[in-house]
Amino acid sequence: MQEALKGNGQQPQAEPAPERAQGPAEIHLPLAIPGVFSVQSGFSTHNAPSEQGQIELGLYQNSEGSSGYRIVIYTGQRPMLEMLSIRSGRTTVIDSVQLQALSEGAAHELIWRRNPAGQITLQLDGQLISQVRDNSFRYPFKLFAVKNLSGELALQSVNIHGTN
């Protein structure tokens, strides 16, 4: 005890830094979501304007993510958004939209809706950016997922509403 109080002349050893996980950061939420839905998400990017980033939001009909919809947001010098349909593991681009620069640190809101006729709309910060029709999926979705593939992004909120 006295040695501990006096010190033994040795410097304390620094703890090794925790290892960073390899691969993208992912969140999977098993949830029954009907084919008519509204997904509202609040997010902010924290990349330099020239730094590339990529985040994905997905609604899937299975736990593997091989059947459903995916919204991909690319940040950086040429920001864009893609809406994808995934069926049996095959991906089809439904729509691709060039975006205005996403301000570093600014809050953004993405609203993704699908109506009973299969019309899908996307709004970013209150502006309609995409409107397409897709009837690929008639059955409910079973999984909501968020995947950050690169860059710094903060997801503040996600609200999912659905009707049968």
C-alpha positions in Angstrom: 0.0 0.0 0.0 2.8 2.4 0.8 4.5 1.7 -2.5 1.3 2.6 -4.3 1.0 5.9 -2.4 4.6 6.8 -2.9 4.8 5.5 -6.4 7.2 2.9 -7.6 9.0 5.0 -10.1 7.3 3.5 -13.1 5.2 5.4 -15.5 1.6 4.1 -15.9 1.2 2.0 -19.0 -1.2 3.4 -21.6 -4.0 1.0 -22.5 -4.0 -0.1 -26.2 -6.5 1.7 -28.4 -9.5 -0.4 -29.2 -9.4 -2.0 -32.6 -11.8 -0.5 -35.2 -14.3 -2.9 -36.8 -13.6 -3.6 -40.4 -16.5 -3.1 -42.9 -19.5 -0.8 -42.9 -21.5 0.2 -39.9 -24.9 -1.5 -40.1 -28.2 -1.4 -38.1 -30.9 -4.1 -38.9 -34.4 -3.8 -37.4 -36.7 -6.8 -37.9 -40.1 -5.1 -38.4 -43.4 -5.8 -40.2 -43.8 -3.0 -42.8 -46.7 -3.1 -45.2 -46.3 -2.4 -48.9 -47.8 1.1 -48.4 -45.3 3.0 -46.2 -43.7 6.2 -45.2 -40.1 6.4 -44.0 -38.9 9.7 -42.5 -35.3 10.0 -41.6 -33.3 12.9 -40.2 -29.5 12.9 -40.9 -26.4 15.1 -41.2 -23.2 14.6 -43.0 -19.8 15.5 -41.5 -17.5 15.0 -44.5 -15.5 17.7 -46.2 -17.3 18.6 -49.4 -14.7 16.8 -51.5 -14.8 13.6 -49.4 -16.9 10.8 -50.7 -19.5 9.2 -48.4 -22.2 6.6 -48.9 -25.2 5.6 -46.8 -28.0 3.1 -47.6 -31.5 2.8 -46.2 -33.3 -0.4 -47.1 -36.6 -2.1 -46.8 -36.3 -5.8 -47.4 -38.7 -8.8 -47.6 -36.1 -11.2 -46.1 -33.3 -11.1 -43.6 -30.6 -11.5 -46.2 -31.5 -8.2 -48.0 -31.8 -10.0 -51.3 -35.3 -8.7 -52.0 -36.6 -5.2 -51.4 -35.8 -1.5 -51.9 -32.7 0.4 -51.2 -32.0 4.1 -51.2 -28.3 5.0 -51.6 -27.1 8.6 -50.8 -23.7 9.5 -52.2 -22.0 12.6 -50.7 -18.9 14.4 -52.0 -18.1 16.5 -55.1 -21.0 14.9 -57.0 -23.8 14.1 -54.5 -26.5 11.9 -55.8 -29.3 9.6 -54.7 -30.2 6.2 -56.2 -33.4 4.2 -55.7 -32.8 0.5 -56.2 -35.0 -2.6 -56.5 -33.4 -5.9 -55.4 -35.1 -9.1 -56.5 -33.5 -12.5 -56.0 -30.1 -10.7 -55.3 -30.2 -8.8 -58.6 -30.2 -5.0 -58.4 -32.0 -2.6 -60.7 -31.7 1.2 -60.6 -35.3 2.6 -60.5 -34.2 6.2 -60.4 -31.0 8.3 -60.0 -31.1 11.9 -59.0 -28.2 14.5 -58.8 -28.4 16.4 -55.5 -27.4 19.8 -54.4 -24.4 19.7 -52.1 -25.3 18.4 -48.7 -24.0 21.0 -46.3 -21.5 19.7 -43.8 -23.1 19.4 -40.4 -26.5 20.7 -41.5 -29.6 18.7 -40.7 -31.4 17.1 -43.6 -34.7 15.2 -43.8 -35.5 12.4 -46.3 -39.1 11.3 -46.7 -39.6 8.1 -48.7 -43.2 7.1 -49.5 -45.0 4.3 -51.4 -48.7 4.4 -52.1 -51.2 1.6 -52.9 -50.6 2.0 -56.6 -46.9 1.5 -56.3 -46.0 5.1 -56.7 -42.8 6.0 -54.8 -41.8 9.5 -53.9 -38.7 10.9 -52.4 -38.5 14.3 -50.8 -35.2 15.8 -49.5 -35.5 18.9 -47.2 -39.1 19.4 -48.3 -38.4 19.3 -52.1 -39.7 16.5 -54.3 -36.7 14.9 -55.9 -38.1 11.7 -57.3 -41.4 10.2 -58.3 -41.6 6.8 -59.9 -44.0 3.8 -60.1 -42.8 0.3 -59.2 -45.0 -2.7 -58.5 -42.2 -5.2 -57.9 -43.2 -6.0 -54.4 -46.7 -6.9 -53.3 -45.9 -8.5 -50.0 -45.0 -6.8 -46.7 -41.4 -6.0 -45.8 -39.7 -7.7 -42.9 -36.5 -5.7 -42.3 -35.4 -2.1 -42.2 -31.7 -1.6 -42.5 -29.2 1.3 -42.4 -25.7 0.9 -43.7 -22.9 3.5 -43.6 -20.4 2.4 -46.2 -18.1 5.4 -46.0 -17.8 8.9 -44.7 -19.2 10.4 -41.5 -22.9 10.6 -41.1 -25.1 11.1 -38.1 -28.6 9.6 -38.2 -30.8 11.6 -35.8 -34.2 9.9 -36.3 -36.1 7.3 -38.3 -39.9 7.1 -38.3 -41.6 4.3 -40.2 -45.4 4.3 -40.8 -47.4 1.8 -42.8 -50.9 0.9 -43.8 -52.4 -2.3 -45.2 
